Amino acid sequence: MKYGIVGGGIAGLTAAYRLQQRGHEVALFEARPQLGGQAGTFEVGGNRLEVFYHHLFSGDSDVIGLIDEMGLGERMSWRESKVGFYHGGRIDNFVTPGDLLRFGAVSPIDRVRLGLVGLYLRRQKDWRRYEGLTAQEWIKKWAGKRNYDVVWGPLLRGKFGSRAGDVSMVWFWGKIFLRFASRGGGVSQKERLGYLMGSFGLLIDALADRLRQAGARVEAGRAVERIVVEEGRASGLQLAGGETVPCDAVIATVPNAAFLEIAPFLPDDYAGLLRKVQYQWASALVLALKQSLSPIYWLNISDPEIPFVGAIEHTNYIEPAQYGGLNILYLSNYVEESSPVVGMSIDELSDYYLPHLTKINPAFSRDWIVDRWLFKDPAGQPVITTNYGASIPSHETPVPGLYLANTTQIYPEDRGLNYSVRLGDKIASIAAA
Ligand SMILES: Cc1cc2nc3c(=O)[nH]c(=O)nc-3n(C[C@H](O)[C@H](O)[C@H](O)COP(=O)(O)OP(=O)(O)OC[C@H]3O[C@@H](n4cnc5c(N)ncnc54)[C@H](O)[C@@H]3O)c2cc1C
């Protein structure tokens, strides 16, 4: 069989690799100039870095397994995370139960409630009971209004904007349940996060190299314009520029809107499911700084005056020496398509964000900035609403020989490298059956 794969992110590359291992021919096309999708990289200070901050949790066994399989296991480094919370003009550490007890933004009673809710959720395996509930109503009921207003509400709004109130409790459960799996059991144990030294781009490269060495066509900068259907069956890919690549089956790993564009022939009921899912844009302003902004790696921002949701200082996790001594700071946001942030240039966004950095560190000055970059992705985060499970489109589309595997089909877990690798494995098995 010859398979045409649309999308050169980790899901598309994994699917292509698994099919090739089964003896099939594959041809993979990626629209952007480089492979990697949301895990794409760029160069900074003589090394590579993800366009969006990336780390793994210890429970991410599928992607860790793939990294080992590619011979990159020795490059994995597991390090303690430094998580903080900015609220009311101060930064609190937010890692251990001791930090929680000292967390001054809420009252002692609310701190206890916050801790108990976390303890409770990390023991709940049955997520189905949360399907009909919003995270907002559950948190307000069990953790209390103040904890919602100060802690979880701002974080939900940061990720889902005005849709925060619609987000399913299953999504919130997943964040707590899976996150604590990363701490290896003990409640007081510190979290360790995994990074592939040299960037996750090494995994992308290794997959592409193996595919090419075994004769596959793997091309970036080649958008698929249309999936060709003949006699009711997917039979090829029409590329930008006019070339048509014949194949026996097609696997699309692109977001829903991109899939609808290249497969306009999909019947209404299936297309309706694809249209139903909304996405938040992801945006990251990346700064290379002469000095460090704070001692925290992952700083959650709970302040309505500050227009970004996270200040992620990568070099408080991976040492600046890896990047020519520069300090790398991501200012992260997830916004609706209608948000002005989507259309802002790097200068406009810098003017919008940078004045707020002195709240985190009063000494910050624009002179610290050596370089800066702006990255955006329209399909950064699918919005997981209540009863989401009932309307997930199937991997097998109504068109024979045409398959879909994208981040909207990961549930009850949330999107992440691990789940896109799992998706790639799964779609290869389904399509080759
Ligand atoms: C801000 C942010 C932070 C993240 N942090 C982490 C993290 O810390 N840890 C973690 O595990 N995960 C993280 N993730 C998630 C992880 O990066 C994604 O889940 C994963 O990379 C998705 O891979 P994918 O292949 O499923 O999709 P994508 O990477 O989106 O790949 C789909 C590809 O299809 C291409 N495409 C679209 N249309 C066409 C077309 N017509 N023709 C050809 N190609 C097309 C796109 O350009 C894209 O490259 C993060 C994501 C974001 C946005």
The ligand as an SDF file (V2000), in Angstrom:
LIG
                    3D

 53 58  0  0  0  0  0  0  0  0999 V2000
    2.0380   26.7350   23.3510 C   0  0  0  0  0  0  0  0  0  0  0  0
    2.1940   25.2460   23.3270 C   0  0  0  0  0  0  0  0  0  0  0  0
    2.9450   24.6100   24.3040 C   0  0  0  0  0  0  0  0  0  0  0  0
    3.0620   23.2420   24.3070 C   0  0  0  0  0  0  0  0  0  0  0  0
    3.8040   22.6420   25.2830 N   0  0  0  0  0  0  0  0  0  0  0  0
    3.9080   21.3020   25.3110 C   0  0  0  0  0  0  0  0  0  0  0  0
    4.6840   20.6580   26.3020 C   0  0  0  0  0  0  0  0  0  0  0  0
    5.2870   21.2900   27.1580 O   0  0  0  0  0  0  0  0  0  0  0  0
    4.7500   19.2910   26.2760 N   0  0  0  0  0  0  0  0  0  0  0  0
    4.0940   18.5490   25.3460 C   0  0  0  0  0  0  0  0  0  0  0  0
    4.1890   17.3160   25.3780 O   0  0  0  0  0  0  0  0  0  0  0  0
    3.3290   19.1290   24.4030 N   0  0  0  0  0  0  0  0  0  0  0  0
    3.2230   20.4820   24.3560 C   0  0  0  0  0  0  0  0  0  0  0  0
    2.4800   21.0710   23.3950 N   0  0  0  0  0  0  0  0  0  0  0  0
    1.6600   20.2420   22.5130 C   0  0  0  0  0  0  0  0  0  0  0  0
    2.4250   19.5600   21.3890 C   0  0  0  0  0  0  0  0  0  0  0  0
    3.3460   20.4380   20.7870 O   0  0  0  0  0  0  0  0  0  0  0  0
    1.3970   19.1250   20.3670 C   0  0  0  0  0  0  0  0  0  0  0  0
    0.4240   18.3270   21.0110 O   0  0  0  0  0  0  0  0  0  0  0  0
    1.9870   18.2950   19.2390 C   0  0  0  0  0  0  0  0  0  0  0  0
    3.1810   18.8650   18.7390 O   0  0  0  0  0  0  0  0  0  0  0  0
    0.9350   18.2210   18.1330 C   0  0  0  0  0  0  0  0  0  0  0  0
    1.4290   17.4380   17.0860 O   0  0  0  0  0  0  0  0  0  0  0  0
    0.4970   17.0570   15.8620 P   0  0  0  0  0  0  0  0  0  0  0  0
    1.3550   16.3870   14.8570 O   0  0  0  0  0  0  0  0  0  0  0  0
   -0.6840   16.3120   16.3690 O   0  0  0  0  0  0  0  0  0  0  0  0
   -0.0700   18.4430   15.3230 O   0  0  0  0  0  0  0  0  0  0  0  0
    0.7470   19.7030   14.6820 P   0  0  0  0  0  0  0  0  0  0  0  0
    2.0620   19.8400   15.3510 O   0  0  0  0  0  0  0  0  0  0  0  0
   -0.2040   20.8390   14.7030 O   0  0  0  0  0  0  0  0  0  0  0  0
    0.9840   19.2300   13.2020 O   0  0  0  0  0  0  0  0  0  0  0  0
    0.0550   19.4020   12.1610 C   0  0  0  0  0  0  0  0  0  0  0  0
    0.8300   19.8840   10.9610 C   0  0  0  0  0  0  0  0  0  0  0  0
   -0.0290   19.9380    9.8130 O   0  0  0  0  0  0  0  0  0  0  0  0
    0.4490   20.9770    9.0000 C   0  0  0  0  0  0  0  0  0  0  0  0
   -0.5550   21.3190    7.9850 N   0  0  0  0  0  0  0  0  0  0  0  0
   -1.7150   22.0060    8.1410 C   0  0  0  0  0  0  0  0  0  0  0  0
   -2.3590   22.1090    6.9600 N   0  0  0  0  0  0  0  0  0  0  0  0
   -1.6050   21.4760    6.0330 C   0  0  0  0  0  0  0  0  0  0  0  0
   -1.7430   21.2340    4.6410 C   0  0  0  0  0  0  0  0  0  0  0  0
   -2.8100   21.6710    3.9300 N   0  0  0  0  0  0  0  0  0  0  0  0
   -0.7670   20.5540    4.0050 N   0  0  0  0  0  0  0  0  0  0  0  0
    0.3220   20.0710    4.6790 C   0  0  0  0  0  0  0  0  0  0  0  0
    0.4950   20.2860    5.9930 N   0  0  0  0  0  0  0  0  0  0  0  0
   -0.4560   20.9540    6.6750 C   0  0  0  0  0  0  0  0  0  0  0  0
    0.7280   22.0860    9.9880 C   0  0  0  0  0  0  0  0  0  0  0  0
    1.5670   23.0690    9.4330 O   0  0  0  0  0  0  0  0  0  0  0  0
    1.3640   21.2950   11.1260 C   0  0  0  0  0  0  0  0  0  0  0  0
    2.7830   21.2770   11.0290 O   0  0  0  0  0  0  0  0  0  0  0  0
    2.3890   22.4630   23.3290 C   0  0  0  0  0  0  0  0  0  0  0  0
    1.6530   23.0850   22.3270 C   0  0  0  0  0  0  0  0  0  0  0  0
    1.5530   24.4710   22.3140 C   0  0  0  0  0  0  0  0  0  0  0  0
    0.7460   25.1390   21.2340 C   0  0  0  0  0  0  0  0  0  0  0  0
  1  2  1  0
  2  3  1  0
  2 52  2  0
  3  4  2  0
  4  5  1  0
  4 50  1  0
  5  6  2  0
  6  7  1  0
  6 13  1  0
  7  8  2  0
  7  9  1  0
  9 10  1  0
 10 11  2  0
 10 12  1  0
 12 13  2  0
 13 14  1  0
 14 15  1  0
 14 50  1  0
 15 16  1  0
 16 17  1  0
 16 18  1  0
 18 19  1  0
 18 20  1  0
 20 21  1  0
 20 22  1  0
 22 23  1  0
 23 24  1  0
 24 25  2  0
 24 26  1  0
 24 27  1  0
 27 28  1  0
 28 29  2  0
 28 30  1  0
 28 31  1  0
 31 32  1  0
 32 33  1  0
 33 34  1  0
 33 48  1  0
 34 35  1  0
 35 36  1  0
 35 46  1  0
 36 37  1  0
 36 45  1  0
 37 38  2  0
 38 39  1  0
 39 40  1  0
 39 45  2  0
 40 41  1  0
 40 42  2  0
 42 43  1  0
 43 44  2  0
 44 45  1  0
 46 47  1  0
 46 48  1  0
 48 49  1  0
 50 51  2  0
 51 52  1  0
 52 53  1  0
M  END
$$$$
